[in-house]
Amino acid sequence: MKKFSFTLHLVLMLGSFGLGFTAAAQKRDYGLWTGADISQKLNKRISLNLAGELKFKDTLTKVDEFLTEFGLGVKINSHFDLFGGYRLGRSAEEDAFYTNHRFTVGAKTDWDISRLKVVYNMRYEFEFAEVYTNGYNLEESKRVRGRVSVEYNLPNSKLTPFFSAELFYDMSPNKEREFNRIRYRLGSDFAINKRNKLEVFAQYQKNMNAKTDKSSMVLGLFYSFEMKQKKEPIETRPQETVAE
């Protein structure tokens, strides 16, 4: 009964997310996100993660942002994880240069349905940016992000295809609380071996409830490495990387 209820909820959510494709964007950008991360399991439940990412925009002609992130994951049980992290970013936006700091806390749960794995991820983010334009300004932003993803376990294959849909809810000071962004991803993980993995995806993102009807298409390419322990713990993947 629980699996049926969740499946119905998933279908309704993905259907509502799909409405974001119905309107043609007036302004669209094309970019590339690439990066790498390394993880270390401290024990059966706790893991650490260090990641870096480089983003390009304006049809790959400009560097959009460089990110470094440190994360901590805690596995509560086989289907429920908690995670948190800090991200440092350096960005350029027209004539403004800024450094942003992001703090994240969240939870993740998953269900196995035959060869499908359905994952629901909810996170809260607090971010402040040091902006230098006509002087120094400090800008704060807060948001909640909810994402549903579906992975398919291909038999006798190192590929794991996936699709995800994510909705952003803005809670920033001096702004109306509203859904302001929607994001879709379609891609696949490729297991090089037990400790090395590649992730490739195509992403479509669209602004909502904004004066500028802006959207973007992004190609993502990420590499992950898991450090070895003397004694192998149970499988755990609670950490979230900057590719989010």
Secondary structure, 3 states (H helix, E strand, C coil): CHHHHHHHHHHHHHHHHHHHHCCCCCEEEEEEEEEEEEEEECCCCEEEEEEEEEEEECCCCEEEEEEEEEEEEEEEECCEEEEEEEEEEEEEECCEEEEEEEEEEEEEEEEEECCEEEEEEEEEEEEEEEEECCCEEEEEEEEEEEEEEEEECCCCCCEEEEEEEEEEEECCCCCCCEEEEEEEEEEEEEECCCCEEEEEEEEEEEECCCCCCEEEEEEEEEEEEECCCCCCCCCCCCCCCCCC
